[in-house]
């Protein structure tokens, strides 16, 4: 047994020498500490949004800032029942199980096998088949194999599994944020379209009244037929815009049902009745680029992907090291010697098996080069994500500010166009202006109302989208 142990120690020294010759075993640099800007270019816009209301600042359930029960119900139902979220959650459980499997392999794996052997008796002969009837022997054999992970291959594989789990968890967060944002934006568009549809119908009713006045004047000989045809054209042109809005509303109801894990039609009764476009009533959390980067799940995914790729480089590096297995056996039995009573014996052996690939045609070099290239690609992806994240926040803030300014101007345009239409209508009835002036003023007024409603809806959806780009977790 001491001779076997000496062989094992010698094999270990051989492993150490061979390991030192593994020229490809190089560590990748750690994730760089990329300096982030101290503040956004549009930081003043974000600061203004964070203090615009005294009612408080939005928290985790940011959509509640719209103070709309139906919206709250839709978002929560979608988070609970959305199948993309369920799929992402299942991938998290899979990654967690694979990590547990990898950690189980990180401990020493001992393979045992047992064999009982003995000599058959000849019952007919009433004794043993052996010529030496006085010698009785029965042995129980127990063998074991213990792999020794000198190169840390198993540890690197565990790091790969852990990084994969981190990525899956971040992807789940990303899917939850994307779903809650999409539901909120779709609901806001639905309410905005309902508002536009109501205004459009009011405009059609108004122009139908005007058409009635023109027809009465025509029948009295006070207006030409041309005015009647222009009035009819104006009415039907407005009426033609109703169908696309109705289709958009139906599409929104279908999409919201699908996001909530339902089939289209599930929300017809809930969402068909008209509702007001909710306005956001809380402040937006004021953050700087570094805080946003820490919160964004896509940044966390990129970090985890790099960590996974770096660990895979370590696995490829481990292929350059030899592998060793510690093998042993123990036999326990009894034997009768010189007619003495049977005595117990213990026979043990220990040996080591060394495996080293001397030539592989460059396969290990190629695998390592490929792994390092994947890690470099993951690192570049991470750097790009940092810049895309800050760009998205900047663009979102400037879009919100632009929409706010646009609403102020459009509001003034609505007031002005309404007064213009009222004056033109009064002057026409007095015969002081042509009907063309009335139609034009009415068209401008209706269009101004529609554009303002569209921009109000756009502003609400931009606010919801800002929570996504800030990485606000639901």
Buried (B, 14 or more C-beta within 10 A) or exposed (E): EEEBEEBBEEBBEBBEEBBEEBEBBEEBEEBEEEEBEEBBEBBEBBBBBBEBBEEEBBEEBBBBBBBBEBBBEBBBBBBEEBEBBBEBBEBBEEBBEBBEEBBEBEEEEEEEEEEEEEEEEEEEEEEBEBEEEEEBBEBBBBBBBBBBBBBBBBBBBBBBBBBBBBBBBBBBBBBBBBBBBBBBBBBBBBBBBBBBBEBBBEBBEBBBEBBEBBBEBBEEEEBBEEBBEBBBEBBEEBBEBBEEBEEBBBBBBBBBBBBBBBEBEBBEEEBEEEBEBBEBBBBBBBBBBEBBBEBBBBBBBBBBBBBBBBBBBBBBBBBBBBBBBBBBBBBBBBBBEEEEEEEEEEEEEBBBEBEEEEEEEEEBBEBBBEBBEBBBEBBEBBEEBBEBBBEBBBEBBBBBBBBBEBBEEBBEBBEEBBEBBEBBBEBBEEEEBBBEBBBBBBBBBBBBBBBBBBBBBBBBBBBBBBBBBBBBBB
